[in-house]
Amino acid sequence: MMYGNDWFGNHNMSFWGSNAFGGWFYLIILVVVLTIVALILLSSRRKNSNGNQAINTLKALYVEGKITEEEYLKRKNVIERR
């Protein structure tokens, strides 16, 4: 029995398998999963950077004496819950 080296499944063996999709199916699934993971990671980093920027601004207000310690802690708690 001869196995073809055609990647499109025109012979008995294709790229990583014997069905019509072969390895291309797995490759497409892998790309989709990696894209989703990358989008989730980018989204969480954006949220963290926005929270850090807000807390830094809040610290500056507290250090300058524009807000009290109680107000600082209250606002910080609200920012951290988001």
C-alpha positions as CSV (number, residue, x, y, z in Angstrom):
1,M,0.0,0.0,0.0
2,M,1.4,3.4,-1.0
3,Y,0.9,6.4,1.1
4,G,0.7,9.7,-0.7
5,N,2.5,12.8,0.4
6,D,-0.3,15.1,-0.5
7,W,-1.3,17.4,2.4
8,F,-4.9,17.9,1.1
9,G,-6.0,14.3,1.8
10,N,-6.1,13.1,-1.8
11,H,-4.3,9.9,-0.9
12,N,-4.4,7.4,1.9
13,M,-2.4,9.6,4.4
14,S,-2.7,13.3,4.7
15,F,-0.9,15.8,7.0
16,W,-1.2,14.1,10.5
17,G,-4.1,11.9,9.7
18,S,-6.1,10.0,7.3
19,N,-9.3,12.0,7.1
20,A,-10.1,14.9,4.8
21,F,-8.9,17.6,7.2
22,G,-5.9,15.8,8.6
23,G,-3.5,18.0,10.6
24,W,-4.9,21.2,9.2
25,F,-8.0,20.8,11.4
26,Y,-5.8,20.6,14.5
27,L,-3.7,23.5,13.4
28,I,-6.8,25.7,12.9
29,I,-8.1,24.7,16.3
30,L,-4.8,25.5,17.9
31,V,-4.7,28.9,16.3
32,V,-8.2,29.7,17.4
33,V,-7.5,28.6,21.0
34,L,-4.2,30.6,21.2
35,T,-6.0,33.7,19.8
36,I,-8.7,33.4,22.5
37,V,-6.1,33.0,25.2
38,A,-4.2,36.1,23.9
39,L,-7.3,38.2,23.9
40,I,-8.2,37.2,27.5
41,L,-4.6,38.0,28.7
42,L,-4.6,41.4,27.0
43,S,-8.0,42.2,28.4
44,S,-6.9,41.4,32.0
45,R,-3.7,43.5,31.6
46,R,-5.7,46.5,30.4
47,K,-7.9,46.2,33.5
48,N,-4.9,46.0,35.8
49,S,-3.2,48.9,34.2
50,N,-6.3,51.1,34.5
51,G,-6.7,50.1,38.1
52,N,-3.0,50.9,38.9
53,Q,-3.3,54.3,37.2
54,A,-6.4,55.1,39.3
55,I,-4.7,54.0,42.5
56,N,-1.6,56.1,41.7
57,T,-3.8,59.1,41.1
58,L,-5.6,58.4,44.3
59,K,-2.3,58.2,46.2
60,A,-1.2,61.5,44.7
61,L,-4.4,63.1,46.0
62,Y,-3.8,61.7,49.5
63,V,-0.2,62.7,49.6
64,E,-1.1,66.3,48.5
65,G,-3.6,66.4,51.3
66,K,-6.6,66.9,49.0
67,I,-8.4,63.8,50.5
68,T,-8.4,62.2,54.0
69,E,-7.1,58.8,54.8
70,E,-10.7,57.6,55.3
71,E,-11.7,58.9,51.8
72,Y,-8.5,57.3,50.3
73,L,-9.2,53.9,51.8
74,K,-12.9,54.1,50.7
75,R,-12.0,55.0,47.1
76,K,-9.2,52.4,47.0
77,N,-11.6,49.7,48.1
78,V,-14.0,50.7,45.3
79,I,-11.2,50.6,42.7
80,E,-10.0,47.2,43.8
81,R,-13.4,45.7,43.6
82,R,-13.7,46.5,39.9
